[in-house]
């Protein structure tokens, strides 16, 4: 997990806002808890998977 954490924060990030449904937010929180990480780390990973 440490390698994922450091590689995540080494990328240049631009702050943005998104709107999520309550269901999406709940699922995002559950995924982050399951991985013992932050929601802010899960979101860019999900976006990367979507655009690949």
Backbone as CSV, one residue per row, in Angstrom:
resi,resn,N_x,N_y,N_z,CA_x,CA_y,CA_z,C_x,C_y,C_z
1,UNK,0.815,-1.188,0.000,0.000,0.000,0.000,0.862,1.256,0.000
2,UNK,1.989,1.236,0.674,2.834,2.420,0.738,3.266,2.865,-0.652
3,UNK,3.606,1.913,-1.527,4.026,2.268,-2.881,2.890,2.947,-3.634
4,UNK,1.664,2.447,-3.457,0.515,3.071,-4.107,0.311,4.481,-3.559
5,UNK,0.469,4.637,-2.266,0.271,5.931,-1.626,1.290,6.945,-2.127
6,UNK,2.556,6.557,-2.190,3.582,7.509,-2.624,3.440,7.823,-4.101
7,UNK,3.125,6.839,-4.933,2.979,7.120,-6.358,1.773,8.008,-6.612
8,UNK,0.727,7.848,-5.830,-0.457,8.692,-5.971,-0.106,10.146,-5.731
9,UNK,0.598,10.431,-4.664,0.880,11.820,-4.311,2.016,12.423,-5.130
10,UNK,2.764,11.631,-5.865,3.827,12.174,-6.711,3.287,12.746,-8.014
11,UNK,2.074,12.349,-8.404,1.474,12.909,-9.613,1.030,14.338,-9.335
12,UNK,1.161,15.204,-10.325,0.684,16.568,-10.167,-0.842,16.535,-10.198
13,UNK,-1.454,17.074,-9.173,-2.906,17.056,-9.061,-3.470,18.463,-9.196
14,UNK,-4.667,18.543,-9.756,-5.402,19.787,-9.868,-6.690,19.611,-9.085
15,UNK,-6.951,20.523,-8.183,-8.146,20.426,-7.355,-9.400,20.665,-8.202
16,UNK,-10.407,19.860,-7.964,-11.672,19.986,-8.687,-12.816,19.572,-7.778
17,UNK,-14.012,19.858,-8.196,-15.199,19.437,-7.458,-16.026,18.524,-8.335
18,UNK,-16.656,17.533,-7.712,-17.567,16.651,-8.434,-18.846,16.507,-7.622
19,UNK,-19.914,16.177,-8.311,-21.185,15.907,-7.656,-21.445,14.414,-7.736
20,UNK,-21.776,13.828,-6.594,-22.076,12.409,-6.504,-23.439,12.213,-5.870
21,UNK,-24.093,11.133,-6.250,-25.327,10.769,-5.560,-24.949,10.215,-4.191
22,UNK,-25.913,10.105,-3.320,-25.637,9.529,-1.999,-25.136,8.090,-2.138
23,UNK,-25.716,7.360,-3.077,-25.286,5.973,-3.299,-23.825,5.936,-3.747
24,UNK,-23.464,6.793,-4.679,-22.080,6.831,-5.150,-21.124,7.177,-4.014
25,UNK,-21.510,8.144,-3.208,-20.667,8.547,-2.085,-20.519,7.419,-1.072
26,UNK,-21.610,6.731,-0.793,-21.563,5.592,0.134,-20.656,4.484,-0.395
27,UNK,-20.782,4.175,-1.684,-19.952,3.129,-2.283,-18.483,3.541,-2.303
28,UNK,-18.230,4.793,-2.610,-16.860,5.305,-2.605,-16.249,5.200,-1.215
29,UNK,-17.001,5.570,-0.213,-16.519,5.485,1.164,-16.239,4.031,1.550
30,UNK,-17.102,3.125,1.120,-16.901,1.704,1.431,-15.635,1.168,0.765
31,UNK,-15.402,1.555,-0.479,-14.200,1.108,-1.185,-12.955,1.646,-0.486
32,UNK,-12.982,2.912,-0.125,-11.832,3.521,0.556,-11.567,2.835,1.897
33,UNK,-12.613,2.557,2.646,-12.446,1.849,3.931,-11.861,0.467,3.718
34,UNK,-12.384,-0.239,2.724,-11.915,-1.600,2.437,-10.426,-1.595,2.095
35,UNK,-9.974,-0.574,1.418,-8.565,-0.470,1.014,-7.712,0.258,2.042
36,UNK,-8.320,0.716,3.107,-7.617,1.503,4.132,-6.917,2.709,3.512
37,UNK,-7.654,3.437,2.712,-7.107,4.605,2.029,-8.144,5.722,2.021
38,UNK,-7.827,6.800,1.385,-8.725,7.964,1.335,-9.578,7.931,0.072
39,UNK,-10.748,8.516,0.172,-11.600,8.638,-1.004,-10.896,9.438,-2.092
40,UNK,-10.108,10.414,-1.691,-9.394,11.242,-2.656,-8.340,10.464,-3.432
41,UNK,-7.991,9.281,-2.971,-7.070,8.411,-3.710,-7.831,7.464,-4.629
42,UNK,-9.033,7.109,-4.236,-9.835,6.177,-5.029,-10.383,6.861,-6.286
43,UNK,-10.770,8.115,-6.171,-11.405,8.819,-7.294,-10.492,8.901,-8.513
44,UNK,-9.238,9.385,-8.402,-8.390,9.439,-9.595,-8.126,8.063,-10.210
45,UNK,-8.034,7.050,-9.362,-7.846,5.691,-9.869,-9.050,5.261,-10.700
46,UNK,-10.248,5.569,-10.219,-11.464,5.232,-10.952,-11.543,5.990,-12.274
47,UNK,-11.157,7.255,-12.258,-11.168,8.051,-13.483,-10.163,7.476,-14.485
48,UNK,-8.970,7.110,-14.006,-7.961,6.504,-14.873,-8.511,5.243,-15.538
49,UNK,-9.175,4.398,-14.777,-9.736,3.164,-15.330,-10.807,3.477,-16.378
50,UNK,-11.581,4.521,-16.136,-12.661,4.888,-17.054,-12.110,5.385,-18.384
51,UNK,-11.048,6.181,-18.351,-10.551,6.791,-19.584,-9.563,5.912,-20.346
52,UNK,-9.111,4.834,-19.743,-8.165,3.945,-20.452,-8.852,3.124,-21.498
